[in-house]
Each structure stands twice: as structure tokens, then as C-alpha cells.
Amino acid sequence: MLTKEDLSQIGNVVDSKLNKRLEPFEKRFGSIDKKLNSLDKDVTYIRKSINVDISGFDKEYLDLRKRVEQIEKHLELQTH
């Protein structure tokens, strides 16, 4: 019959073998995790940049629309 010490030694051997097999995967996943974090930061930066650009176009559009309305009013043109 196996003693607690025998079971503990068997468990240590199994853990050691398992850790050796998982080590390459842990390294790979760590590398992938770093790349995903980098991509997440890039996407966040791009979204902020796009929002700034869009808000700039919106402001320009509204300014131009206001100017056109003033011209139409001055020339007494019919608007829809």
C-alpha cells in the first residue's frame, strides 16, 4: 500500500512533468498577451483620433451650412 509520502512524491513528479510540458505554451501566451495589449492601445488611439477628425468635420459642416443659410437669406432664395 502507498503511503502519504509515496503519493506526495508521485504528485511532485506529475507536477514537474506537467510544468515542463506547459512552459512553452505559457511563454507563447505571454507573448500573445503583450501583443494584444499593444493592439488594444493602438485601437484606442485610432478611435480617439477618428473622433477628433469627425468632430472637426462636423464643425466645418455646420459653419458652412450657417454661411449658406445666411447667403440664401440675403439673396432671398427659397429654402426647403
N, CA, C and O of each residue as an XYZ file, in Angstrom:
320
protein
N       0.845     -1.177      0.000
C       0.000      0.000      0.000
C       0.891      1.241      0.000
O       1.965      1.249      0.602
N       0.430      2.285     -0.682
C       1.199      3.517     -0.795
C       0.990      4.394      0.437
O      -0.109      4.493      0.984
N       2.069      5.014      0.844
C       1.989      5.918      1.986
C       1.744      7.344      1.482
O       1.787      7.621      0.283
N       1.487      8.229      2.435
C       1.287      9.637      2.071
C       2.542     10.200      1.424
O       2.458     11.021      0.510
N       3.684      9.771      1.885
C       4.958     10.236      1.319
C       5.109      9.769     -0.125
O       5.551     10.530     -0.985
N       4.743      8.520     -0.387
C       4.804      7.992     -1.759
C       3.888      8.794     -2.689
O       4.274      9.171     -3.795
N       2.659      9.044     -2.207
C       1.696      9.808     -3.006
C       2.194     11.230     -3.260
O       2.011     11.784     -4.344
N       2.824     11.805     -2.240
C       3.372     13.146     -2.389
C       4.484     13.171     -3.429
O       4.556     14.094     -4.240
N       5.347     12.169     -3.411
C       6.433     12.092     -4.398
C       5.880     11.893     -5.802
O       6.371     12.494     -6.758
N       4.864     11.053     -5.929
C       4.236     10.835     -7.240
C       3.619     12.151     -7.728
O       3.759     12.518     -8.894
N       2.938     12.848     -6.821
C       2.346     14.134     -7.183
C       3.406     15.127     -7.636
O       3.176     15.867     -8.593
N       4.555     15.165     -6.979
C       5.634     16.073     -7.366
C       6.166     15.744     -8.753
O       6.448     16.644     -9.545
N       6.303     14.449     -9.047
C       6.789     14.029    -10.365
C       5.786     14.444    -11.440
O       6.173     14.970    -12.484
N       4.500     14.209    -11.187
C       3.459     14.567    -12.154
C       3.448     16.084    -12.366
O       3.384     16.553    -13.503
N       3.510     16.845    -11.276
C       3.533     18.314    -11.385
C       4.737     18.782    -12.193
O       4.618     19.674    -13.033
N       5.887     18.185    -11.942
C       7.113     18.569    -12.651
C       6.975     18.310    -14.145
O       7.324     19.161    -14.964
N       6.465     17.134    -14.496
C       6.286     16.791    -15.915
C       5.273     17.729    -16.568
O       5.481     18.192    -17.689
N       4.189     18.003    -15.868
C       3.155     18.872    -16.411
C       3.689     20.282    -16.620
O       3.422     20.897    -17.653
N       4.434     20.796    -15.662
C       5.001     22.139    -15.788
C       5.957     22.238    -16.972
O       5.974     23.249    -17.675
N       6.749     21.194    -17.194
C       7.677     21.200    -18.333
C       6.913     21.228    -19.652
O       7.342     21.873    -20.608
N       5.789     20.533    -19.705
C       5.003     20.500    -20.939
C       4.254     21.812    -21.161
O       4.038     22.214    -22.304
N       3.860     22.475    -20.089
C       3.088     23.718    -20.215
C       3.964     24.944    -20.412
O       3.483     25.976    -20.882
N       5.217     24.850    -20.068
C       6.119     26.006    -20.140
C       6.151     26.678    -21.513
O       6.037     27.903    -21.575
N       6.300     25.934    -22.624
C       6.304     26.608    -23.935
C       4.989     27.341    -24.229
O       4.984     28.408    -24.844
N       3.885     26.755    -23.783
C       2.593     27.398    -24.011
C       2.475     28.679    -23.202
O       1.949     29.679    -23.691
N       2.960     28.656    -21.971
C       2.910     29.853    -21.136
C       3.733     30.972    -21.756
O       3.324     32.133    -21.728
N       4.883     30.635    -22.312
C       5.707     31.649    -22.973
C       4.970     32.224    -24.180
O       4.956     33.436    -24.393
N       4.359     31.337    -24.964
C       3.612     31.781    -26.149
C       2.457     32.691    -25.775
O       2.262     33.747    -26.376
N       1.686     32.267    -24.764
C       0.532     33.062    -24.361
C       0.960     34.395    -23.777
O       0.276     35.401    -23.964
N       2.071     34.415    -23.081
C       2.588     35.677    -22.556
C       2.915     36.627    -23.688
O       2.618     37.819    -23.613
N       3.528     36.101    -24.740
C       3.871     36.914    -25.907
C       2.605     37.416    -26.605
O       2.524     38.578    -27.004
N       1.630     36.536    -26.745
C       0.367     36.911    -27.384
C      -0.348     37.970    -26.552
O      -0.918     38.915    -27.096
N      -0.314     37.808    -25.236
C      -0.955     38.767    -24.342
C      -0.336     40.152    -24.502
O      -1.056     41.150    -24.537
N       0.981     40.223    -24.599
C       1.659     41.509    -24.793
C       1.240     42.142    -26.113
O       0.995     43.347    -26.180
N       1.159     41.328    -27.163
C       0.760     41.847    -28.470
C      -0.681     42.358    -28.442
O      -0.987     43.395    -29.030
N      -1.563     41.625    -27.755
C      -2.958     42.057    -27.664
C      -3.070     43.373    -26.899
O      -3.853     44.245    -27.276
N      -2.299     43.520    -25.838
C      -2.314     44.782    -25.092
C      -1.851     45.925    -25.976
O      -2.420     47.017    -25.945
N      -0.812     45.670    -26.767
C      -0.306     46.692    -27.677
C      -1.366     47.058    -28.714
O      -1.575     48.236    -29.002
N      -2.031     46.054    -29.270
C      -3.086     46.298    -30.254
C      -4.249     47.068    -29.637
O      -4.827     47.945    -30.278
N      -4.586     46.741    -28.403
C      -5.672     47.432    -27.715
C      -5.343     48.913    -27.559
O      -6.208     49.766    -27.759
N      -4.108     49.220    -27.205
C      -3.694     50.620    -27.074
C      -3.753     51.322    -28.426
O      -4.189     52.470    -28.515
N      -3.312     50.627    -29.486
C      -3.347     51.211    -30.820
C      -4.783     51.507    -31.257
O      -5.061     52.573    -31.806
N      -5.682     50.572    -31.015
C      -7.090     50.755    -31.403
C      -7.696     51.922    -30.632
O      -8.444     52.720    -31.197
N      -7.379     52.022    -29.355
C      -7.887     53.134    -28.549
C      -7.390     54.466    -29.106
O      -8.158     55.421    -29.221
N      -6.111     54.526    -29.449
C      -5.540     55.750    -30.029
C      -6.220     56.105    -31.349
O      -6.545     57.267    -31.590
N      -6.434     55.110    -32.198
C      -7.067     55.336    -33.500
C      -8.493     55.840    -33.318
O      -8.918     56.766    -34.008
N      -9.235     55.232    -32.389
C     -10.614     55.674    -32.145
C     -10.653     57.129    -31.698
O     -11.478     57.907    -32.175
N      -9.765     57.493    -30.789
C      -9.728     58.880    -30.320
C      -9.388     59.816    -31.470
O      -9.978     60.888    -31.603
N      -8.437     59.407    -32.297
C      -8.029     60.228    -33.430
C      -9.186     60.409    -34.415
O      -9.411     61.510    -34.916
N      -9.903     59.346    -34.687
C     -11.051     59.408    -35.604
C     -12.125     60.324    -35.032
O     -12.710     61.126    -35.759
N     -12.386     60.210    -33.733
C     -13.400     61.065    -33.112
C     -13.026     62.533    -33.227
O     -13.893     63.371    -33.472
N     -11.758     62.857    -33.056
C     -11.309     64.241    -33.192
C     -11.515     64.713    -34.629
O     -12.007     65.817    -34.862
N     -11.133     63.866    -35.599
C     -11.297     64.228    -37.008
C     -12.766     64.433    -37.361
O     -13.112     65.399    -38.040
N     -13.621     63.537    -36.909
C     -15.049     63.627    -37.226
C     -15.650     64.885    -36.610
O     -16.433     65.584    -37.253
N     -15.288     65.168    -35.376
C     -15.846     66.372    -34.746
C     -15.377     67.622    -35.485
O     -16.113     68.606    -35.566
N     -14.157     67.591    -36.026
C     -13.669     68.713    -36.825
C     -14.475     68.885    -38.094
O     -14.820     70.008    -38.462
N     -14.783     67.775    -38.777
C     -15.596     67.853    -39.985
C     -17.008     68.329    -39.666
O     -17.589     69.110    -40.419
N     -17.561     67.857    -38.544
C     -18.894     68.296    -38.150
C     -18.925     69.807    -37.948
O     -19.853     70.477    -38.402
N     -17.926     70.338    -37.279
C     -17.866     71.778    -37.017
C     -17.749     72.543    -38.333
O     -18.428     73.550    -38.532
N     -16.886     72.063    -39.231
C     -16.735     72.725    -40.534
C     -18.051     72.691    -41.306
O     -18.446     73.689    -41.908
N     -18.729     71.540    -41.290
C     -20.007     71.401    -41.996
C     -21.032     72.388    -41.440
O     -21.727     73.064    -42.199
N     -21.121     72.466    -40.115
C     -22.092     73.367    -39.503
C     -21.773     74.825    -39.822
O     -22.674     75.630    -40.058
N     -20.490     75.153    -39.826
C     -20.099     76.526    -40.185
C     -20.483     76.850    -41.628
O     -21.019     77.923    -41.907
N     -20.209     75.920    -42.542
C     -20.552     76.135    -43.949
C     -22.065     76.205    -44.146
O     -22.561     77.022    -44.921
N     -22.774     75.361    -43.454
C     -24.241     75.367    -43.565
C     -24.799     76.714    -43.101
O     -25.699     77.271    -43.730
N     -24.266     77.222    -42.016
C     -24.714     78.519    -41.500
C     -24.434     79.628    -42.511
O     -25.262     80.514    -42.721
N     -23.262     79.569    -43.133
C     -22.910     80.580    -44.136
C     -23.842     80.497    -45.344
O     -24.280     81.525    -45.861
N     -24.145     79.293    -45.790
C     -25.043     79.120    -46.936
C     -26.432     79.654    -46.596
O     -27.061     80.321    -47.417
N     -26.906     79.363    -45.394
C     -28.216     79.870    -44.990
C     -28.239     81.398    -44.969
O     -29.230     82.015    -45.360
N     -27.148     82.000    -44.512
C     -27.070     83.467    -44.498
C     -27.078     84.020    -45.921
O     -27.726     85.032    -46.191
N     -26.363     83.361    -46.829
C     -26.339     83.800    -48.234
C     -27.732     83.666    -48.845
O     -28.202     84.576    -49.528
N     -28.397     82.521    -48.596
C     -29.739     82.316    -49.126
C     -30.702     83.383    -48.591
O     -31.537     83.906    -49.330
N     -30.575     83.691    -47.319
C     -31.437     84.713    -46.722
C     -31.154     86.075    -47.358
O     -32.084     86.818    -47.670
N     -29.892     86.401    -47.547
C     -29.510     87.683    -48.139
C     -30.019     87.807    -49.583
O     -30.488     88.865    -50.003
N     -29.915     86.708    -50.324
C     -30.353     86.728    -51.715
C     -31.845     86.452    -51.853
O     -32.380     86.433    -52.961
N     -32.503     86.243    -50.739
C     -33.935     85.953    -50.686
C     -34.274     84.739    -51.549
O     -35.240     84.740    -52.311
N     -33.451     83.711    -51.402
C     -33.709     82.445    -52.108
C     -34.601     81.576    -51.256
O     -34.544     81.603    -50.027
N     -35.445     80.789    -51.951
C     -36.332     79.888    -51.224
C     -35.522     78.702    -50.713
O     -34.709     78.124    -51.433
N     -35.760     78.363    -49.480
C     -35.095     77.183    -48.900
C     -36.133     76.119    -48.640
O     -37.324     76.420    -48.562
N     -35.708     74.901    -48.508
C     -36.667     73.816    -48.269
C     -37.088     73.831    -46.839
O     -37.894     72.999    -46.424
